[in-house]
Amino acid sequence: MNRRKFFRNGSLFTLGTTLLNPISGSANTFSQAIGNKNKKAKNIIIVVSDGMSIGTLNMTDLYLSRKTGNGTNWLQLYKDNRVKRSLMDMASASSIVTDSAAASSSWGGGVRINNGALNVSENGEEHLPIWQKFKAVGKKAGCVTTVPITHATPAGFCINSKSRNEQETIAEKYLDLKFDVMMGGGNKYFSSESRKDKKDMYKAFTANGFEVVQSKKEMFNATTDKPIIGVFDEEGLPYSIDRENDKELHEKIPTLAEMTKKAIDSMKDHAEGFVLQVEAGKVDWAAHGNDISGLIYDQVAHDEAVKVAMDFAEKDEETLVIITTDHGNANPGVIYGKYANKNFDTIQNYKHTNDWVLNGVTKTTSAATLKERINYANNISITNEEAKLLLNYYTDLSSEEGLYNPKHLPFNALASIQKQYNSVGWISMQHSADYVELAMYGPGSNLLQPFIKNTDLHYLMLEAAEVENKF
């Protein structure tokens, strides 16, 4: 049996190659560690907050505690000592600061690769993604996300590609591999009107027995006896707070928790079990934009999905729940000051994201109109000078390719202004090399050690489910 041994004499043991050979001797393996402590994991649900610095988790817990009296579901699991907890080193093959593609591939393929690729090493070697391994032994497999379903994090569990940017091709690979539930954004990669090759991927999925859903109502009404492809917006889904304050979006776009529950309901009765990745992808996008309401409210959305997963796992008793993030981003936090409490609490009154504010401004917007827009969104009154500073960025807007800020809108400038009113500071607008939080509940959680390498998670999932690494 070709199984990787992770720990020897209580220490992390790392292979450093892509060839996984048995290690002889009596050292503990994951399979030996299972013993009689837990059943095998029939199902696995991994809930990922993309780009979550520890400050994001901290601020979200503070936000909920001060608003409702109850903190996050995630940290409550720590407080109640109900999960195993670890730190995880997320470095890629090319950098100590990973991108989402290499991060997801380390879990998906079990090998560190260069940033930008999906389960393909620099020498062209392909590593079989873990959801394909689980499909091969009869399990159902799916992903749900708040960004395009073809984006890096879901794709890293599912496919091989030299570039994460080949999202039209990734959509085709999902069809070829027949994953059971795939839901998120990304209409531009499926619609014949948007794709460069004009292929109608919806028609192709339907012809192959899938149920295509494109609204919350259609998702809720979808049967559970067909595989589901759900695409609910052109690119990423709206930020949670923007959706909640827009009646049309609220009615059309499902929450991450709603997608998670639908995915579980669609796969839970399968005799061989299921595996599901859940991603709060727009936490990362908000961090790139130093967008505090986007960040906190989408982290809350992640936390609500954690509850859905935990509620199922507690009743099921055969499900391993993994809660984590793939890397830090922007490292935000509440800054010390006399009015820190009062200032931070103003976020409870926010109605919209900075993304909503800035994308609603044009070259012809007046300072007075911008002040009104920010007051409506954040319930704060900026000065004329601050309004004019922001408007200066609109004199020569560009439009480039890219997801995070292709028009070069003044996200950092607005965040700097808001800092005076909400006491939130940011160190950057980019990913960071943080060791990340990792929590586990259910069968296989006893295998987790206090500090692991990202690639170890791949093999832990296989061992927890008692799936041999023979692919």
C-alpha positions in Angstrom: 0.0 0.0 0.0 1.5 3.4 -1.1 0.7 5.5 2.0 2.6 8.6 3.2 3.7 8.7 6.8 3.5 12.1 8.2 4.9 12.0 11.7 7.9 10.3 13.2 8.6 10.5 16.9 6.0 13.2 17.3 7.5 15.6 14.7 6.3 16.7 11.3 7.9 14.6 8.6 8.0 16.1 5.2 8.9 14.4 1.9 10.2 17.2 -0.3 9.6 15.3 -3.5 6.6 14.5 -5.7 7.3 10.7 -5.5 5.4 9.3 -2.5 7.1 6.1 -1.4 6.3 4.0 1.7 8.5 4.6 4.7 9.4 1.4 6.5 9.5 1.1 10.3 7.1 1.4 13.2 6.5 5.1 13.2 2.9 6.2 13.5 0.9 6.6 10.3 -2.4 8.3 9.8 -4.0 4.8 9.4 -2.4 3.6 12.6 -3.4 6.7 14.5 -7.1 6.2 13.6 -7.2 3.0 15.6 -10.6 2.7 17.3 -10.9 6.4 18.1 -13.1 7.3 15.2 -15.0 5.7 12.3 -13.7 6.5 8.9 -14.9 9.7 7.3 -17.7 8.7 4.8 -18.0 12.4 3.9 -15.7 15.4 3.9 -16.7 19.1 3.9 -13.9 21.6 3.7 -15.0 25.2 4.4 -12.4 27.8 3.1 -12.3 31.5 3.7 -10.1 32.6 0.9 -7.5 35.3 1.9 -8.5 35.3 5.6 -5.8 36.9 7.7 -6.2 36.2 11.4 -7.2 39.8 11.9 -10.2 39.1 9.7 -11.4 36.2 11.9 -10.7 38.3 15.0 -12.6 41.4 13.8 -15.6 39.3 12.6 -15.8 37.7 16.0 -15.6 41.1 17.7 -18.2 42.5 15.3 -20.7 39.7 16.0 -20.0 39.6 19.7 -20.6 43.3 20.1 -23.6 43.4 17.8 -25.4 40.2 18.9 -23.8 39.0 22.1 -22.5 35.8 20.3 -19.3 35.5 18.4 -18.4 33.4 15.3 -19.3 29.7 15.1 -15.7 29.1 14.2 -14.2 30.5 17.4 -17.0 29.1 19.5 -15.7 25.7 18.4 -12.4 26.7 19.9 -13.9 28.0 23.1 -15.9 24.8 23.6 -12.9 22.6 22.8 -14.8 20.7 20.1 -12.3 20.7 17.3 -8.6 19.8 16.8 -6.7 23.0 15.9 -3.5 23.5 14.0 -1.3 26.0 12.1 -0.6 25.3 8.5 2.4 26.5 6.4 0.9 27.5 3.0 4.0 28.3 1.0 4.0 27.4 -2.7 6.9 25.9 -4.7 7.8 29.3 -6.1 7.3 31.6 -3.1 6.7 31.8 0.7 3.7 33.9 -0.3 1.2 31.7 -2.1 -1.6 32.5 -4.5 -4.9 30.7 -4.4 -4.1 28.4 -7.3 -0.9 27.0 -5.7 -2.6 26.9 -2.3 -5.6 24.9 -3.4 -3.3 22.7 -5.5 -1.3 21.8 -2.4 -4.4 20.4 -0.9 -5.8 19.1 -4.2 -2.8 17.4 -5.7 -0.7 16.9 -2.6 2.3 18.7 -4.1 3.6 22.2 -3.9 3.6 23.9 -7.3 4.4 27.4 -8.6 2.0 30.2 -8.1 -0.5 30.5 -11.0 -0.7 26.8 -11.9 -3.3 24.2 -11.0 -1.8 20.8 -10.1 0.9 21.0 -12.8 4.5 21.3 -11.7 7.0 23.5 -13.5 8.4 20.5 -15.4 4.9 19.7 -16.7 4.1 16.8 -14.4 0.4 16.6 -13.6 -0.8 15.6 -10.1 -4.3 13.9 -9.9 -6.6 16.3 -7.9 -8.2 14.8 -4.8 -11.8 15.2 -5.9 -11.0 13.0 -8.9 -9.5 10.5 -6.5 -12.7 10.4 -4.4 -14.9 10.2 -7.6 -12.8 7.2 -8.7 -13.8 5.3 -5.5 -17.5 6.1 -5.9 -18.1 9.2 -3.9 -20.0 12.2 -5.1 -17.9 15.5 -5.3 -18.8 19.2 -5.5 -17.8 22.7 -4.9 -19.7 25.9 -4.0 -18.2 29.4 -4.0 -19.0 33.1 -4.0 -16.5 33.7 -6.9 -16.6 32.1 -10.3 -16.9 28.3 -9.9 -14.0 28.1 -12.4 -11.8 30.2 -10.1 -8.6 28.9 -8.5 -9.7 27.5 -5.2 -12.5 25.1 -6.5 -10.4 24.3 -9.6 -7.5 23.3 -7.4 -9.5 20.4 -6.0 -10.8 19.3 -9.4 -8.6 19.8 -12.5 -5.1 20.2 -14.0 -4.2 23.3 -15.8 -0.9 25.1 -16.5 -2.7 28.4 -15.8 -5.5 29.4 -13.4 -6.6 31.9 -16.0 -7.9 29.3 -18.5 -11.4 29.5 -17.0 -13.3 28.7 -20.2 -11.3 25.5 -20.5 -11.8 24.8 -16.8 -15.6 24.9 -17.3 -15.3 22.3 -20.1 -13.2 20.1 -17.8 -15.9 20.2 -15.1 -18.3 18.8 -17.7 -15.9 16.1 -18.8 -15.2 15.0 -15.3 -18.9 15.1 -14.3 -18.7 16.6 -10.8 -22.0 16.4 -9.0 -22.6 19.9 -7.6 -20.8 23.0 -8.9 -22.3 26.4 -7.9 -21.1 30.0 -7.8 -20.5 32.8 -10.2 -18.8 32.9 -13.6 -21.5 33.1 -16.3 -19.0 34.6 -18.7 -17.2 31.3 -18.8 -20.4 29.3 -19.6 -22.6 31.5 -21.7 -22.3 31.4 -25.5 -22.8 35.2 -25.5 -19.7 35.7 -23.3 -17.3 32.9 -24.2 -14.7 33.6 -26.8 -15.4 30.4 -28.7 -19.2 31.0 -28.4 -19.8 27.5 -27.0 -23.0 27.1 -25.0 -21.8 25.3 -22.0 -25.2 25.4 -20.4 -26.6 23.4 -23.3 -23.8 21.0 -23.1 -24.3 20.4 -19.4 -28.0 19.9 -19.9 -27.4 17.4 -22.7 -25.2 15.4 -20.3 -27.9 15.1 -17.6 -27.2 18.1 -15.5 -29.8 20.4 -14.1 -28.8 24.0 -14.8 -29.9 26.6 -12.2 -29.3 30.4 -12.5 -31.3 31.8 -9.6 -31.9 31.1 -5.9 -35.5 29.9 -6.7 -34.2 27.5 -9.4 -31.6 26.2 -7.0 -34.1 25.5 -4.2 -36.4 23.8 -6.7 -33.7 21.6 -8.2 -34.2 17.9 -7.8 -31.6 15.9 -5.9 -31.5 13.0 -8.5 -29.4 15.0 -11.1 -26.0 16.6 -10.9 -26.3 20.4 -10.6 -24.4 23.3 -12.3 -25.5 26.6 -10.7 -24.2 29.9 -12.0 -25.7 33.0 -10.5 -23.8 36.0 -11.7 -21.4 37.2 -14.5 -18.2 37.1 -12.4 -18.2 36.8 -8.6 -21.4 36.9 -6.7 -22.3 40.2 -5.0 -20.8 41.0 -1.6 -23.1 39.8 1.2 -23.9 43.2 2.5 -24.7 44.6 -1.0 -27.0 41.7 -1.7 -28.8 42.1 1.7 -29.5 45.7 0.9 -30.7 45.2 -2.6 -34.1 43.5 -3.0 -33.5 42.2 -6.5 -30.1 40.7 -5.6 -31.5 39.3 -2.4 -34.2 37.4 -4.3 -32.0 36.2 -7.1 -28.6 35.3 -5.5 -28.3 32.5 -2.9 -26.1 32.9 0.1 -23.0 30.7 0.7 -24.9 28.9 3.5 -27.9 28.3 1.2 -25.6 26.8 -1.5 -23.9 24.7 1.0 -27.1 23.2 2.4 -28.4 22.5 -1.2 -25.1 20.8 -2.1 -25.2 18.6 1.1 -28.9 17.8 0.5 -28.1 16.8 -3.1 -25.3 14.4 -2.1 -26.0 13.2 1.4 -28.0 10.1 0.6 -25.3 8.6 -1.8 -24.3 5.2 -0.5 -20.5 5.9 -0.9 -20.7 9.3 0.6 -19.6 12.7 -0.7 -16.9 15.4 -0.6 -17.6 19.1 -0.8 -15.5 22.2 -0.9 -17.1 25.4 0.3 -15.3 28.7 -0.4 -16.0 32.3 0.8 -14.0 33.6 -2.1 -14.9 37.2 -1.9 -13.2 37.6 1.5 -10.0 37.6 -0.5 -11.4 40.2 -3.0 -12.5 42.5 -0.2 -9.0 42.2 1.4 -7.4 43.2 -1.9 -9.6 46.3 -1.9 -9.2 47.1 1.8 -13.0 46.9 1.9 -14.0 46.5 5.5 -17.7 45.8 5.0 -17.1 43.5 2.2 -14.5 41.7 4.3 -16.5 41.3 7.6 -19.9 40.5 6.1 -18.5 37.9 3.7 -16.5 36.4 6.6 -19.9 36.2 8.4 -21.2 34.4 5.3 -18.4 31.9 5.6 -19.2 31.4 9.3 -22.9 30.7 8.5 -21.7 28.0 6.1 -19.6 26.6 8.9 -22.8 26.2 10.9 -24.5 24.4 8.1 -21.6 22.0 7.8 -21.4 21.5 11.5 -25.1 21.0 12.0 -25.0 18.2 9.3 -21.9 16.6 10.7 -23.1 16.5 14.3 -26.2 14.6 13.2 -24.5 12.4 10.6 -21.5 11.4 12.7 -19.6 10.2 9.6 -18.5 13.5 8.3 -15.1 15.2 8.7 -15.5 19.0 8.7 -12.3 21.0 7.9 -12.3 24.8 8.5 -9.4 26.9 7.2 -8.1 29.6 4.9 -5.5 29.4 2.1 -3.5 32.4 2.9 -3.6 35.8 4.6 -4.3 39.0 2.7 -3.8 42.6 3.8 -3.6 41.8 7.5 -6.2 44.2 8.8 -6.9 44.9 12.4 -8.5 47.3 14.9 -6.0 50.0 15.8 -5.5 51.2 19.4 -7.1 54.6 20.3 -9.4 56.3 22.7 -12.4 55.7 20.5 -11.6 52.3 19.1 -14.7 50.6 20.5 -17.1 53.3 19.4 -15.4 53.6 16.0 -15.3 49.9 15.3 -19.0 49.6 16.2 -19.9 52.0 13.4 -19.4 49.1 10.9 -22.7 47.7 12.3 -24.4 50.6 10.5 -22.8 50.1 7.1 -25.2 49.3 4.2 -22.8 48.8 1.3 -19.3 48.0 0.4 -16.6 50.3 -0.8 -16.9 48.4 -4.1 -20.5 49.6 -4.3 -19.6 53.1 -3.4 -16.7 53.5 -5.8 -18.2 51.8 -8.8 -21.1 54.2 -8.6 -18.9 57.2 -9.1 -18.0 58.8 -12.4 -15.9 61.7 -13.7 -18.9 63.9 -13.5 -19.9 63.0 -9.9 -19.8 66.1 -7.7 -18.2 66.2 -4.2 -21.6 66.8 -2.7 -23.0 63.7 -4.4 -20.0 61.5 -3.4 -20.4 62.7 0.2 -24.1 61.7 0.2 -23.2 58.3 -1.3 -20.6 57.6 1.4 -23.0 58.8 4.1 -25.7 56.5 2.9 -23.3 53.5 2.6 -21.3 54.1 5.8 -23.3 56.6 7.9 -20.3 58.9 8.1 -19.7 62.4 6.9 -16.5 62.9 5.1 -15.1 66.4 4.4 -15.1 68.3 1.1 -11.3 67.8 0.9 -11.6 64.1 1.3 -14.3 63.9 -1.3 -12.2 65.9 -3.8 -9.2 63.6 -3.0 -11.3 60.6 -4.1 -12.7 62.3 -7.1 -9.1 63.1 -8.4 -8.7 59.4 -9.1 -11.5 59.5 -11.6 -9.9 62.0 -14.0 -8.0 59.3 -15.9 -9.5 55.9 -15.1 -8.1 52.9 -17.0 -9.8 49.6 -17.8 -7.5 46.6 -17.7 -7.9 42.9 -17.5 -8.1 41.6 -13.9 -10.5 40.8 -11.2 -9.6 42.9 -8.2 -9.3 46.5 -9.4 -8.9 46.7 -13.1 -10.2 50.4 -13.2 -7.7 51.5 -10.5 -10.4 52.9 -8.3 -9.3 54.6 -5.0 -9.9 51.7 -2.6 -6.9 52.4 -0.5 -7.6 56.1 -0.3 -11.2 55.4 0.8 -10.0 52.9 3.4 -7.5 55.4 4.8 -10.4 58.0 5.1 -12.6 55.4 6.8 -9.9 54.5 9.3 -10.6 57.8 11.1 -14.1 56.7 11.7 -13.9 52.9 12.1 -10.3 52.4 13.6 -9.5 49.7 11.1 -6.0 49.6 9.6 -4.4 47.6 6.8 -0.8 46.8 6.1 -1.2 46.1 2.4 -3.5 45.1 -0.4 -1.8 41.8 -1.2 -1.4 38.3 0.0 0.9 37.6 3.0 3.0 34.6 4.1 0.9 33.9 7.3 0.7 30.4 8.8 -3.0 29.8 8.7 -5.7 28.5 11.1 -6.9 25.0 10.6 -9.7 23.3 12.5 -11.2 19.8 12.2 -14.2 18.1 13.6 -15.4 14.5 13.2 -13.8 11.2 12.0 -10.2 11.7 11.1 -9.8 14.9 13.2 -7.6 13.0 15.7 -5.0 12.7 13.0 -4.3 16.4 13.0 -1.0 17.6 14.5 -0.4 21.1 15.9 1.7 22.2 12.9 1.5 20.8 9.4 2.6 21.6 5.8 -0.2 22.4 3.3 0.4 19.2 1.3 -0.1 17.1 4.3 -3.8 18.0 4.3 -4.3 16.1 1.0 -3.1 12.9 2.5 -4.9 13.4 5.8 -8.2 13.5 3.9 -7.4 10.3 2.0 -6.4 8.6 5.2 -9.4 9.8 7.1 -11.7 8.4 4.4 -9.6 5.2 4.2 -8.9 5.8 0.6 -5.6 4.3 -0.6 -3.1 6.6 -2.3 -2.8 4.3 -5.3 -3.7 6.8 -8.1 
